[in-house]
Amino acid sequence: MKKTWTSLFALVVIAALVASTGCARRDETSGTSTDSTLSLGDFPETTSPNPDSLLALEPDPTPAPAPAPAPSRPRTSPPRTSPSPTPRPAPTPAGTTVDAGTTLRITFPNEVSTDDMVAGDTFTATLAEDVVVDGKVVFPAGSTVNGHLVEAVRPGKSSGRGRMVLGYDSIVAHGKTYAIDTVGAPIEGKSGTAGDAAKVVGGAAAGAILGKVIGGSGSDAAKGAAAGAAAGTAASLLTRGPDPEVKAGQTLSVSLDRSVTVRI
């Protein structure tokens, strides 16, 4: 019996403790709610959250467009310098052609002879007449002609003729020099045979006359003629024949060996 009362007392104590603990929890809950109500009521109207601001704070579901890529700058290569064009030379006039075989009339102001000139010596002459092609004067009269002796052979003392060949090198006309490279015909000296015969005959006649004067007889005259002839022959062997020459003021005709183009 005593144990039963002890058990009941323990149960009562435990119930009281449980009841007191529940009341305390209720008091705390009610205080908390009151305080929260009061705290909410204490906020001023101006501090209440604005719906628009709340919307503004919300993240925009639409993603922002990606920034446009910066336009790429085209690569600029250094300017190419084109080479300056080479100036073309001014066109040269076609000119007028003097055909090969054209005759030139050339006058010599000074004598040209093998007597005092040798191969290689030069001379100067002039054109005696205009050289005309298609009605145009290409080489006027008076133009200078330059030349030289190609060959110069004097006559022998005993026999033979002298020989001279003239070469014509250029013509100066319109302030320009044109090469013609032409060789003239050979010029030969006169034969010395007639002169030699005259010397022999003359010597014989002189010897005959001298024999007659000295001796008077025919035999003496014959001896004198023979002696005179021998003297004349010796004289002819010691003298030369005439040298070939072109006299001062003489004009010769020469044909061009090749064509010449003249630009006026």
Secondary structure by P-SEA (a helix, b strand, c coil): caaaaaaaaaaaaaaaaaaaaaaaaaaaaaaaaaaaaaaaaaccccccccaaaaaaaccccccccccccccccccccccccccccccccccccccccccccbbbbbbbccccccccccccbbbbbbbcccccccccccccccccccccccbbbcccccbbbbbbbbbbcccccccbbbbccccccccccccaaaaaaaaaaaaaaaaaaaaaaccccaaaaaaaaaaaaaaaaaaaaacccccccccccbbbbbbbcbbbbbcc
